[in-house]
Amino acid sequence: MARQAPKQTAAEKALPPDVHAGREVRDHLGLLAEMTREFTASSDYKTVAHSALARISNYMGAEAASLFLVSDTGEALVCSACYGPVDITGLNISANTGVVGAAVAAREGALVRDVSENVDFGAAVDAKTGFKTRSLLVAPLVLGTDCLGAIEVINRIGGDGLFDSEDLLLLETLAGAAALAISNFRLTHKIVQQERNQHELELAAEIQRDLLPQPSSRDFPIHGINIPARSVSGDFFDIMPMPDGRIWFNVADVSGKGMNAALLMAKTSSLFRCLAKSAEDPGQLLNAINNELCETNFHGMFVTMVGGIFHPGTGLLQITNAGHEPPLHFDLRTERFIAIPADAPPLGIAQDIAGPDGFPVTELFLAGGMLYVFTDGLTEATTFGGGMLGIDGVRALIRDHAEESPDLRLKSIAGAVKLPGQSLRDDLTLLVVEDMGIAPIGAKPPIDAQLSVEDGQIMRVRIPARPDRLKLIRSATEQAAKYCEAPESWIFDLKMAVDEACQNIIRHAYGNKGDGDIMIDYSRERDALVVDIMDFADAVDPETVKSRNLSEVRPGGLGVHLIKSVCDDARFVPPPPGVGNLFKLTKSLPNKVS
């Protein structure tokens, strides 16, 4: 045999041949058991593989040994461990060339007794390392129908230095045991890695759950729900009340899945909370988030987001849609929907993509209505009938559950697509912003502590007395008139009258200081729209606020003339307690509107 057996005593030499054979078998089994035990007990593959090659080399009386494993692509053989005077770990050879490649392809061992007489032997490695190969053995690592690689043993020590067929038979036996040990090691390592990954996913999921806001009380105007398709979600939402009463919110969807998406989600969520504290509007905020994300390379990933801020006192909503599903504004009185499409690209694509003015901002008054923001996990969800829900299905669910409280409504909508025992196709996130301070007509509106509210009220807004807020007042006036189904020309006249009255309050009542509020009640009284414009400044003498004769050439007074020319009635009336002045405008609706 090629292996170096221990020196025998005279008594051992006198033993019968079958006793010697039994001893060799015990030696083989002992070596196999020791190799298997090392692979099982250690998590350091390279160290164990090197130790196994050392044991095989010493047992077979060889100068060197190498372990080649098939690459993931199957196109190469890579030396993963070696033993001997030259370290060739990491050597990459083609899977279909050379003695090792031929043995792996044929799933059969190879004996090159004398390399000088073999045309398949390539001496390139010898030429590169200076090592002299005289004789070699190769045994493939076959396990079932798979071949993991091969063990190569080089140069027999002692004698003529050449291996024989008995040496190949022994190496094939050892290679079979090594293949099983390597396979078991890989399987164990895979299981351990899967458990580690599962633990990391559970930890990431727990972190994500902690990032989501706590459930809101039923009387809070904003509610949200998130249902991940897997343990870790790429969706998220946030609700962030501010000290001045405003409420920031967002719904976002991160491209991709897994840990990278979770990390991007966590960063985006943190940026939103941090930057919102100093942002003026959602367009400015999302622009800042975009620039921050672009400074970090997330391998082409991006975030679609709807970010907004809600003013509960006025029902004003300001939102920016960056590449996200269009939110739906639902008017509870008419059961009509208005979609708000994306007018900006997703976040994280390119820096400064929005320009110096930031992302576009859409402003609207909810006026007793609701805004629904959701991810495509809702529209693309499977219904009980097996089809895709789609946007029409979303609208139908919103209508069907409109009378439920906000928290129950979201659960009902999500429950319609979260089939029992089945997973969602994609993460599902749904958020609703509801104007709970301004009731629709026909419902009893909330009573202000200092004001009595008449029946038939459409909406009430309270806005700072500043010139840059006049566009919000014009928007509220337009929505109230549209609710009464008034024509465009009629609406234009009323908007001019209300705008002029509010400008007078800003300039004269508050002296352009911007330190007060304007409150406006819009009510329908039979065939007329009544607009009560109130301020909290010092009371004025109505006799001093008059329109002048148009023939007089002097400044002032034309605004009052304009207001009275487009309204049926415009006059000061005694204000409620706590209100400085109350100016009442009445404008009859066209006859075709009943």
C-alpha positions as CSV (number, residue, x, y, z in Angstrom):
1,M,0.0,0.0,0.0
2,A,1.1,3.6,-0.6
3,R,0.2,4.8,2.9
4,Q,2.8,4.7,5.6
5,A,1.8,2.1,8.2
6,P,3.1,2.2,11.7
7,K,6.2,0.2,12.4
8,Q,5.4,-3.3,13.4
9,T,6.9,-5.3,16.2
10,A,8.2,-8.9,15.7
11,A,5.0,-10.3,17.2
12,E,2.9,-8.3,14.9
13,K,4.9,-9.4,11.9
14,A,4.1,-13.0,12.8
15,L,0.3,-12.4,12.7
16,P,-1.8,-14.1,9.9
17,P,-2.7,-11.9,6.9
18,D,-6.4,-11.6,7.8
19,V,-5.4,-10.0,11.1
20,H,-3.3,-7.4,9.2
21,A,-6.4,-6.8,6.9
22,G,-8.6,-6.3,9.9
23,R,-6.2,-3.8,11.3
24,E,-6.2,-1.8,8.1
25,V,-10.0,-1.8,8.0
26,R,-10.0,-0.4,11.6
27,D,-7.5,2.2,10.5
28,H,-9.7,3.3,7.5
29,L,-12.8,3.4,9.7
30,G,-11.0,5.4,12.3
31,L,-9.8,8.0,9.8
32,L,-13.3,8.3,8.3
33,A,-14.8,8.7,11.7
34,E,-12.3,11.3,12.7
35,M,-12.9,13.3,9.5
36,T,-16.6,13.2,9.9
37,R,-16.4,14.2,13.5
38,E,-14.3,17.3,12.6
39,F,-16.7,18.4,9.9
40,T,-19.7,18.0,12.2
41,A,-18.2,19.7,15.2
42,S,-16.6,22.8,13.5
43,S,-18.1,25.8,11.8
44,D,-14.8,26.8,10.2
45,Y,-14.9,25.0,6.9
46,K,-11.4,26.0,5.6
47,T,-9.7,24.8,8.8
48,V,-11.5,21.5,8.8
49,A,-10.9,20.9,5.1
50,H,-7.2,21.6,5.5
51,S,-7.1,19.2,8.5
52,A,-8.8,16.5,6.5
53,L,-6.4,16.8,3.6
54,A,-3.5,16.6,6.1
55,R,-4.9,13.4,7.5
56,I,-5.4,11.9,4.0
57,S,-1.9,12.9,2.9
58,N,-0.2,11.4,6.0
59,Y,-2.3,8.3,5.9
60,M,-1.5,7.6,2.2
61,G,2.1,8.7,2.5
62,A,1.6,11.6,0.0
63,E,3.5,14.8,-0.4
64,A,0.5,17.1,-1.1
65,A,-3.2,17.1,-1.5
66,S,-5.9,19.6,-2.8
67,L,-9.6,19.9,-2.5
68,F,-11.4,21.2,-5.7
69,L,-15.1,22.2,-5.5
70,V,-17.4,22.9,-8.5
71,S,-18.2,26.6,-8.7
72,D,-21.8,27.9,-8.4
73,T,-22.0,28.3,-12.2
74,G,-20.6,24.8,-12.8
75,E,-18.0,26.1,-15.3
76,A,-15.0,26.0,-13.0
77,L,-13.2,24.0,-10.3
78,V,-11.9,26.1,-7.4
79,C,-9.3,24.9,-4.9
80,S,-10.9,25.6,-1.6
81,A,-8.2,24.0,0.6
82,C,-4.8,22.3,0.2
83,Y,-2.0,20.6,2.1
84,G,1.7,20.5,1.2
85,P,4.7,22.7,0.5
86,V,2.8,25.0,-1.9
87,D,-0.5,26.9,-1.2
88,I,-2.7,27.0,-4.2
89,T,-5.9,27.9,-2.4
90,G,-8.2,29.9,-4.6
91,L,-6.8,28.4,-7.9
92,N,-9.5,28.4,-10.5
93,I,-9.3,25.9,-13.4
94,S,-11.8,25.1,-16.1
95,A,-14.3,22.3,-15.2
96,N,-13.7,20.4,-18.4
97,T,-9.9,20.3,-18.8
98,G,-7.0,18.6,-17.1
99,V,-7.0,15.4,-15.1
100,V,-9.2,16.8,-12.3
101,G,-11.8,18.1,-14.8
102,A,-11.9,14.8,-16.6
103,A,-12.4,12.9,-13.4
104,V,-15.3,15.2,-12.3
105,A,-16.9,15.0,-15.7
106,A,-16.7,11.2,-15.8
107,R,-17.5,10.7,-12.1
108,E,-14.6,8.3,-12.0
109,G,-11.3,8.3,-10.3
110,A,-8.1,8.9,-12.2
111,L,-4.5,7.5,-11.7
112,V,-1.6,9.2,-13.4
113,R,1.2,6.9,-12.3
114,D,3.9,8.9,-14.0
115,V,2.9,12.4,-15.3
116,S,5.8,12.4,-17.7
117,E,4.0,9.8,-19.7
118,N,0.6,11.4,-19.6
119,V,-0.4,13.8,-22.4
120,D,-3.5,15.2,-20.4
121,F,-1.3,16.5,-17.5
122,G,-0.7,20.2,-17.7
123,A,2.4,21.5,-16.1
124,A,1.3,25.1,-15.9
125,V,0.8,25.1,-12.2
126,D,4.2,23.4,-11.6
127,A,5.8,26.1,-13.8
128,K,4.1,28.8,-11.8
129,T,4.7,27.5,-8.3
130,G,8.0,25.6,-8.8
131,F,6.5,22.4,-7.4
132,K,7.4,19.2,-9.2
133,T,4.6,16.7,-9.8
134,R,5.6,13.1,-10.5
135,S,2.5,11.1,-9.8
136,L,-1.0,11.9,-8.9
137,L,-4.4,10.5,-8.0
138,V,-7.8,12.2,-8.4
139,A,-11.0,10.9,-6.8
140,P,-14.4,12.7,-7.5
141,L,-16.6,13.7,-4.6
142,V,-19.7,11.9,-5.8
143,L,-22.9,12.1,-3.8
144,G,-25.9,10.4,-5.5
145,T,-26.2,12.0,-8.9
146,D,-24.2,15.1,-7.9
147,C,-20.5,15.7,-8.0
148,L,-19.3,18.3,-5.5
149,G,-15.7,18.4,-6.9
150,A,-12.6,16.2,-6.4
151,I,-9.7,15.4,-4.1
152,E,-6.3,15.4,-5.8
153,V,-3.3,13.6,-4.1
154,I,0.3,14.3,-5.4
155,N,3.6,12.4,-5.2
156,R,3.9,9.3,-3.1
157,I,6.7,9.5,-0.4
158,G,9.2,6.7,-0.4
159,G,9.8,3.9,-2.9
160,D,9.7,4.9,-6.5
161,G,7.4,7.9,-5.6
162,L,4.6,6.6,-7.9
163,F,1.0,5.7,-6.9
164,D,-0.7,2.5,-7.9
165,S,-4.3,1.2,-8.3
166,E,-4.6,0.2,-4.7
167,D,-3.8,3.8,-3.7
168,L,-6.6,5.0,-6.0
169,L,-9.1,2.6,-4.5
170,L,-8.2,3.8,-1.0
171,L,-8.5,7.5,-2.1
172,E,-12.0,6.8,-3.7
173,T,-13.1,5.3,-0.4
174,L,-11.9,8.4,1.5
175,A,-13.4,10.7,-1.1
176,G,-16.8,9.1,-0.7
177,A,-16.7,9.8,3.1
178,A,-15.4,13.3,2.5
179,A,-18.3,14.1,0.0
180,L,-20.8,13.0,2.6
181,A,-19.1,15.1,5.3
182,I,-18.9,18.2,3.0
183,S,-22.6,17.8,2.0
184,N,-23.6,17.5,5.7
185,F,-21.5,20.5,6.6
186,R,-23.1,22.6,3.8
187,L,-26.6,21.5,4.8
188,T,-26.0,22.3,8.5
189,H,-24.4,25.6,7.5
190,K,-27.5,26.4,5.3
191,I,-29.9,25.6,8.1
192,V,-27.9,27.7,10.6
193,Q,-27.8,30.6,8.0
194,Q,-31.6,30.3,7.4
195,E,-32.2,30.4,11.1
196,R,-30.0,33.4,11.4
197,N,-31.7,35.1,8.5
198,Q,-35.1,34.3,9.9
199,H,-34.0,35.8,13.2
200,E,-32.8,38.9,11.4
201,L,-36.1,39.2,9.5
202,E,-38.0,38.9,12.7
203,L,-35.9,41.5,14.3
204,A,-36.3,43.8,11.2
205,A,-40.1,43.2,11.3
206,E,-40.1,44.1,15.0
207,I,-38.2,47.3,14.3
208,Q,-40.6,48.2,11.5
209,R,-43.6,47.6,13.7
210,D,-42.0,50.0,16.2
211,L,-41.6,52.6,13.5
212,L,-45.3,52.6,12.7
213,P,-47.5,55.0,14.7
214,Q,-49.6,53.7,17.5
215,P,-53.3,53.3,16.8
216,S,-55.2,56.6,17.0
217,S,-58.3,57.2,19.1
218,R,-61.6,57.1,17.2
219,D,-62.1,60.9,17.3
220,F,-58.6,61.5,15.8
221,P,-58.8,62.7,12.1
222,I,-56.1,60.3,10.7
223,H,-55.9,56.5,10.9
224,G,-53.7,54.0,9.1
225,I,-53.2,50.3,8.7
226,N,-50.2,48.2,7.4
227,I,-50.4,44.5,6.5
228,P,-47.1,43.0,5.3
229,A,-47.2,40.3,2.6
230,R,-44.1,38.7,4.3
231,S,-42.5,39.3,7.7
232,V,-40.7,42.4,6.5
233,S,-42.7,45.1,4.7
234,G,-41.6,47.6,2.0
235,D,-44.6,49.8,2.8
236,F,-45.0,52.2,5.7
237,F,-47.1,55.1,6.9
238,D,-46.7,57.7,9.6
239,I,-48.9,60.1,11.5
240,M,-47.1,63.0,13.2
241,P,-49.1,65.6,15.2
242,M,-47.4,69.0,15.6
243,P,-47.6,71.3,18.6
244,D,-49.5,73.9,16.6
245,G,-52.3,71.4,15.9
246,R,-51.3,70.5,12.3
247,I,-50.8,66.8,11.5
248,W,-48.1,65.5,9.2
249,F,-48.8,62.1,7.5
250,N,-47.4,59.9,4.7
251,V,-47.9,56.6,2.9
252,A,-44.9,55.2,1.0
253,D,-43.8,52.1,-0.9
254,V,-40.2,51.1,-1.3
255,S,-39.2,49.4,-4.5
256,G,-37.8,45.8,-4.1
257,K,-38.2,43.4,-1.2
258,G,-36.2,41.9,1.7
259,M,-33.6,43.5,3.9
260,N,-32.5,46.3,1.5
261,A,-36.1,47.5,1.1
262,A,-36.5,47.4,4.9
263,L,-33.3,49.5,5.4
264,L,-34.4,52.0,2.8
265,M,-37.9,52.1,4.5
266,A,-36.3,52.8,7.9
267,K,-34.1,55.6,6.6
268,T,-37.0,57.3,4.7
269,S,-39.3,57.1,7.7
270,S,-36.6,58.6,9.9
271,L,-35.9,61.4,7.4
272,F,-39.6,62.2,7.3
273,R,-39.9,62.5,11.0
274,C,-36.8,64.6,11.4
275,L,-37.2,67.0,8.5
276,A,-41.0,67.5,9.0
277,K,-40.3,69.4,12.2
278,S,-39.0,72.4,10.2
279,A,-40.7,72.0,6.9
280,E,-43.3,74.5,5.7
281,D,-45.2,72.3,3.3
282,P,-45.0,68.7,1.9
283,G,-43.4,69.8,-1.4
284,Q,-40.5,71.2,0.5
285,L,-40.3,68.2,2.8
286,L,-40.3,65.5,0.0
287,N,-37.7,67.5,-1.9
288,A,-35.4,67.5,1.1
289,I,-36.0,63.7,1.7
290,N,-35.2,63.1,-2.0
291,N,-31.9,64.9,-1.9
292,E,-30.9,63.0,1.3
293,L,-31.8,59.6,-0.2
294,C,-29.8,60.4,-3.4
295,E,-26.6,60.9,-1.3
296,T,-26.8,57.2,-0.4
297,N,-26.6,54.6,-3.2
298,F,-29.4,52.0,-2.6
299,H,-28.6,50.0,-5.8
300,G,-31.2,51.7,-8.0
301,M,-34.0,51.4,-5.4
302,F,-36.5,54.3,-5.0
303,V,-39.5,55.3,-2.9
304,T,-43.0,56.4,-4.0
305,M,-44.6,58.6,-1.4
306,V,-47.7,60.7,-0.7
307,G,-46.8,63.2,2.0
308,G,-49.2,65.7,3.4
309,I,-50.2,68.0,6.2
310,F,-53.7,68.4,7.6
311,H,-55.1,71.5,9.3
312,P,-58.0,70.1,11.5
313,G,-59.2,73.6,12.4
314,T,-60.0,74.5,8.8
315,G,-60.2,71.2,7.0
316,L,-57.3,72.3,4.7
317,L,-55.2,69.5,3.3
318,Q,-51.9,70.0,1.5
319,I,-50.4,67.0,-0.2
320,T,-47.6,66.1,-2.6
321,N,-47.6,62.9,-4.6
322,A,-44.2,61.6,-5.6
323,G,-44.8,58.7,-8.1
324,H,-47.4,57.0,-5.8
325,E,-50.9,55.6,-6.4
326,P,-53.4,58.5,-6.8
327,P,-55.1,59.2,-3.5
328,L,-58.9,59.4,-3.5
329,H,-60.9,62.4,-2.2
330,F,-64.3,61.0,-1.2
331,D,-67.2,63.5,-0.8
332,L,-69.6,61.8,1.6
333,R,-72.5,64.0,0.6
334,T,-72.4,63.2,-3.2
335,E,-70.4,59.9,-2.9
336,R,-68.1,61.3,-5.6
337,F,-64.4,60.6,-5.9
338,I,-61.6,62.8,-7.1
339,A,-58.3,61.2,-7.8
340,I,-55.1,63.1,-7.1
341,P,-52.5,61.8,-9.6
342,A,-48.7,62.0,-9.1
343,D,-47.2,65.2,-10.4
344,A,-43.6,64.5,-9.2
345,P,-41.2,61.5,-9.7
346,P,-40.4,59.0,-7.0
347,L,-37.9,59.8,-4.3
348,G,-34.3,58.7,-4.6
349,I,-33.9,58.8,-8.4
350,A,-32.0,62.0,-8.9
351,Q,-30.9,64.9,-6.7
352,D,-32.6,68.3,-7.1
353,I,-35.0,66.8,-9.6
354,A,-37.8,69.1,-8.3
355,G,-36.0,72.4,-8.9
356,P,-35.7,75.3,-6.5
357,D,-39.4,75.5,-5.7
358,G,-39.6,71.9,-4.5
359,F,-42.2,69.3,-5.4
360,P,-45.7,70.5,-6.4
361,V,-48.3,70.8,-3.7
362,T,-52.0,70.2,-4.1
363,E,-54.4,72.0,-1.7
364,L,-58.0,71.1,-1.0
365,F,-60.6,71.5,1.7
366,L,-62.0,68.2,2.8
367,A,-65.3,69.9,3.8
368,G,-66.6,67.0,5.8
369,G,-65.1,64.5,3.3
370,M,-62.3,62.0,3.5
371,L,-59.0,61.4,1.7
372,Y,-57.8,57.8,1.2
373,V,-54.1,57.1,0.5
374,F,-53.0,53.5,-0.2
375,T,-50.3,51.4,-1.9
376,D,-50.7,49.1,-4.9
377,G,-51.0,46.2,-2.5
378,L,-54.7,47.2,-2.2
379,T,-55.5,47.7,-5.9
380,E,-53.7,44.6,-6.9
381,A,-55.0,42.4,-4.1
382,T,-57.1,39.3,-4.9
383,T,-60.8,39.4,-3.9
384,F,-62.9,36.5,-2.7
385,G,-64.0,36.0,-6.3
386,G,-60.5,35.4,-7.4
387,G,-60.0,38.6,-9.5
388,M,-58.0,41.7,-8.8
389,L,-59.7,44.4,-6.8
390,G,-58.6,47.4,-9.0
391,I,-59.5,51.1,-8.4
392,D,-63.2,50.5,-9.0
393,G,-63.2,47.8,-6.3
394,V,-61.4,50.2,-3.9
395,R,-64.1,52.9,-4.5
396,A,-66.9,50.3,-3.9
397,L,-65.4,49.2,-0.6
398,I,-65.0,52.8,0.5
399,R,-68.7,53.5,-0.2
400,D,-69.8,50.2,1.4
401,H,-68.1,51.0,4.7
402,A,-68.4,54.8,4.8
403,E,-70.7,54.7,7.8
404,E,-68.3,52.8,10.0
405,S,-65.8,54.4,12.4
406,P,-62.4,55.2,10.7
407,D,-60.5,52.4,12.5
408,L,-63.1,49.7,11.8
409,R,-63.5,51.0,8.2
410,L,-59.8,50.4,7.4
411,K,-60.0,46.9,8.9
412,S,-63.1,46.1,6.9
413,I,-61.6,47.3,3.6
414,A,-58.3,45.3,4.3
415,G,-60.3,42.3,5.4
416,A,-62.1,42.2,2.0
417,V,-58.9,41.3,0.2
418,K,-56.9,39.5,3.0
419,L,-58.3,36.0,2.3
420,P,-58.2,33.6,5.3
421,G,-55.3,31.3,5.2
422,Q,-53.7,33.1,2.2
423,S,-50.9,35.6,2.0
424,L,-51.2,38.9,0.2
425,R,-49.5,39.4,-3.2
426,D,-47.9,42.6,-1.9
427,D,-47.7,44.7,1.2
428,L,-50.9,46.6,1.9
429,T,-51.0,50.0,3.5
430,L,-54.1,52.2,3.8
431,L,-54.6,55.6,5.4
432,V,-57.6,57.8,5.8
433,V,-57.7,61.6,6.6
434,E,-61.2,62.6,7.7
435,D,-62.5,66.1,8.3
436,M,-64.1,65.6,11.7
437,G,-64.4,69.3,12.5
438,I,-66.5,70.4,9.6
439,A,-69.7,68.4,9.0
440,P,-71.5,68.0,5.7
441,I,-74.9,69.6,5.2
442,G,-77.8,67.6,6.8
443,A,-75.6,66.7,9.8
444,K,-75.3,68.6,13.0
445,P,-72.0,70.4,12.9
446,P,-69.7,70.9,15.9
447,I,-70.6,73.9,18.0
448,D,-67.9,76.5,18.6
449,A,-67.6,77.6,22.2
450,Q,-68.4,81.2,21.2
451,L,-70.5,80.8,18.1
452,S,-73.9,79.4,17.3
453,V,-74.0,77.5,14.0
454,E,-77.1,77.8,11.8
455,D,-78.8,74.8,10.2
456,G,-77.8,74.1,6.6
457,Q,-74.1,74.9,7.2
458,I,-71.9,73.7,4.4
459,M,-68.5,74.3,6.0
460,R,-66.5,76.5,8.3
461,V,-62.9,77.6,7.8
462,R,-60.6,79.5,10.1
463,I,-57.4,80.9,8.5
464,P,-54.7,83.3,9.6
465,A,-55.4,86.9,8.4
466,R,-52.4,87.0,6.0
467,P,-52.3,87.9,2.3
468,D,-50.7,84.5,1.4
469,R,-53.7,82.7,2.8
470,L,-56.3,84.4,0.5
471,K,-55.9,81.7,-2.1
472,L,-57.2,79.2,0.5
473,I,-60.2,81.4,1.2
474,R,-60.9,81.6,-2.5
475,S,-60.6,77.8,-2.8
476,A,-63.0,77.3,0.1
477,T,-65.5,79.7,-1.5
478,E,-65.3,77.9,-4.8
479,Q,-65.9,74.5,-3.1
480,A,-68.9,75.8,-1.1
481,A,-70.4,77.2,-4.3
482,K,-69.8,74.1,-6.3
483,Y,-71.6,72.1,-3.6
484,C,-74.6,74.3,-4.4
485,E,-74.1,73.4,-8.1
486,A,-73.6,77.1,-9.0
487,P,-72.3,78.0,-12.5
488,E,-68.8,79.2,-13.1
489,S,-69.6,82.9,-13.7
490,W,-71.7,83.0,-10.4
491,I,-68.8,81.4,-8.5
492,F,-66.3,83.9,-9.9
493,D,-68.4,86.9,-8.7
494,L,-68.7,85.4,-5.2
495,K,-65.0,84.6,-5.0
496,M,-64.2,88.3,-5.8
497,A,-66.6,89.6,-3.2
498,V,-65.3,87.3,-0.4
499,D,-61.7,88.0,-1.4
500,E,-62.3,91.8,-1.2
501,A,-64.0,91.5,2.2
502,C,-61.1,89.5,3.6
503,Q,-58.5,91.9,2.1
504,N,-60.2,94.7,4.0
505,I,-60.0,92.7,7.2
506,I,-56.3,92.0,6.7
507,R,-55.5,95.7,5.8
508,H,-57.8,97.6,8.1
509,A,-59.0,95.5,11.0
510,Y,-55.6,93.8,11.6
511,G,-53.4,96.5,10.1
512,N,-51.5,94.0,7.9
513,K,-49.9,92.5,11.0
514,G,-51.1,89.0,10.4
515,D,-51.6,88.3,14.1
516,G,-55.3,87.4,13.9
517,D,-57.7,85.0,12.3
518,I,-60.5,85.1,9.8
519,M,-63.4,82.7,10.3
520,I,-65.9,82.1,7.5
521,D,-69.2,80.1,7.7
522,Y,-70.7,79.0,4.4
523,S,-74.4,78.1,4.7
524,R,-77.2,77.5,2.3
525,E,-80.5,79.2,3.2
526,R,-83.2,78.1,0.7
527,D,-82.2,79.5,-2.7
528,A,-79.2,81.6,-1.5
529,L,-75.7,81.0,-0.3
530,V,-74.9,83.0,2.8
531,V,-71.2,83.8,3.7
532,D,-70.6,85.0,7.3
533,I,-67.1,86.6,7.5
534,M,-65.9,87.1,11.0
535,D,-62.7,88.6,12.6
536,F,-61.5,89.0,16.1
537,A,-60.1,92.5,15.9
538,D,-61.6,95.6,17.5
539,A,-65.2,96.4,16.5
540,V,-65.6,98.9,13.6
541,D,-68.3,101.5,13.1
542,P,-70.4,100.2,10.1
543,E,-71.1,103.8,9.1
544,T,-67.5,104.3,8.3
545,V,-67.4,101.4,5.8
546,K,-69.4,102.7,2.8
547,S,-69.0,102.6,-0.9
548,R,-68.4,106.0,-2.5
549,N,-70.0,107.7,-5.4
550,L,-68.3,106.5,-8.6
551,S,-68.2,110.0,-10.0
552,E,-65.8,111.1,-7.2
553,V,-62.2,110.9,-8.2
554,R,-60.5,109.7,-5.0
555,P,-59.0,106.4,-3.7
556,G,-60.9,104.0,-1.5
557,G,-64.4,102.7,-1.4
558,L,-64.4,100.7,-4.7
559,G,-64.0,97.4,-2.9
560,V,-67.3,97.9,-0.9
561,H,-69.0,98.9,-4.2
562,L,-67.7,95.7,-5.8
563,I,-69.0,93.5,-3.0
564,K,-72.5,95.1,-3.1
565,S,-72.7,95.0,-6.8
566,V,-72.3,91.2,-7.0
567,C,-74.2,90.2,-3.9
568,D,-77.9,90.6,-3.1
569,D,-77.1,91.7,0.4
570,A,-73.8,92.8,2.1
571,R,-73.9,94.3,5.6
572,F,-72.5,94.2,9.0
573,V,-74.6,92.4,11.6
574,P,-74.2,92.2,15.4
575,P,-71.5,89.6,16.0
576,P,-71.7,86.6,18.5
577,P,-69.9,87.0,21.8
578,G,-66.1,86.9,21.4
579,V,-66.2,87.9,17.7
580,G,-65.0,91.4,16.8
581,N,-67.0,92.0,13.5
582,L,-69.4,89.9,11.4
583,F,-69.9,90.8,7.8
584,K,-72.7,88.9,6.1
585,L,-72.9,88.3,2.3
586,T,-76.0,86.8,0.7
587,K,-76.1,85.8,-3.0
588,S,-79.1,84.2,-4.6
589,L,-78.5,81.0,-6.5
590,P,-79.6,80.9,-10.1
591,N,-83.2,79.8,-10.7
592,K,-82.2,76.5,-12.2
593,V,-80.6,75.5,-8.9
594,S,-83.3,74.5,-6.4
